[in-house]
């Protein structure tokens, strides 16, 4: 018997039953597809909201670390500082930076033939030995924040939007110290986490607002970092 003609032998009620069955299958398939797509959208939305909330918590914690800083400004060898004896919050980075400037001048006087990079590494190591317990924790948390954003794998998640939020929080002296911190890390290349931190700073263009005119030696230090970097920049 020809299958294509088998429908001729079905009763009207049987035909209706078959038709209803086919329609039911189509409706169920469409419903399943809609439910699956809806589930995917809800899951993606929940993941996105969860990531956003975690970033905000990271940023708030980072801000609390910054506000909790309180350091005594070390005025060495009778030097003059515009920073008060005790500073808090973002002003702490001005004190750290003044210490770095002073250490660099001392290093230049002691070892004038050293390369600029070598002078910076020695100077930064000096202030890190004295004050690293204060600003080291700050930079480690900044690294954790950048790394968290970098590792987000949610489709359509705009990482650069949150990178802009972070960059907007960074003061002039935070950026200046971060710049020299990266030169120090680049010269050391021992700690894998610090190397990744330096690479994330490049990759997400964290130093775009850096005032290069405020570098310790603008002519010689501008362009030392990132120097001939092959790391792809993801955010403008």
Secondary structure as UniProt FT lines:
FT   HELIX           3..9
FT   HELIX           12..67
FT   STRAND          70..72
FT   HELIX           76..78
FT   STRAND          86..88
FT   TURN            89..90
FT   HELIX           91..110
FT   TURN            112..113
FT   HELIX           116..150
FT   TURN            155..156
FT   HELIX           159..169
FT   HELIX           172..188
FT   HELIX           192..203
FT   TURN            204..209
FT   HELIX           212..214
FT   TURN            216..217
FT   HELIX           218..221
FT   TURN            222..223
FT   TURN            225..226
//
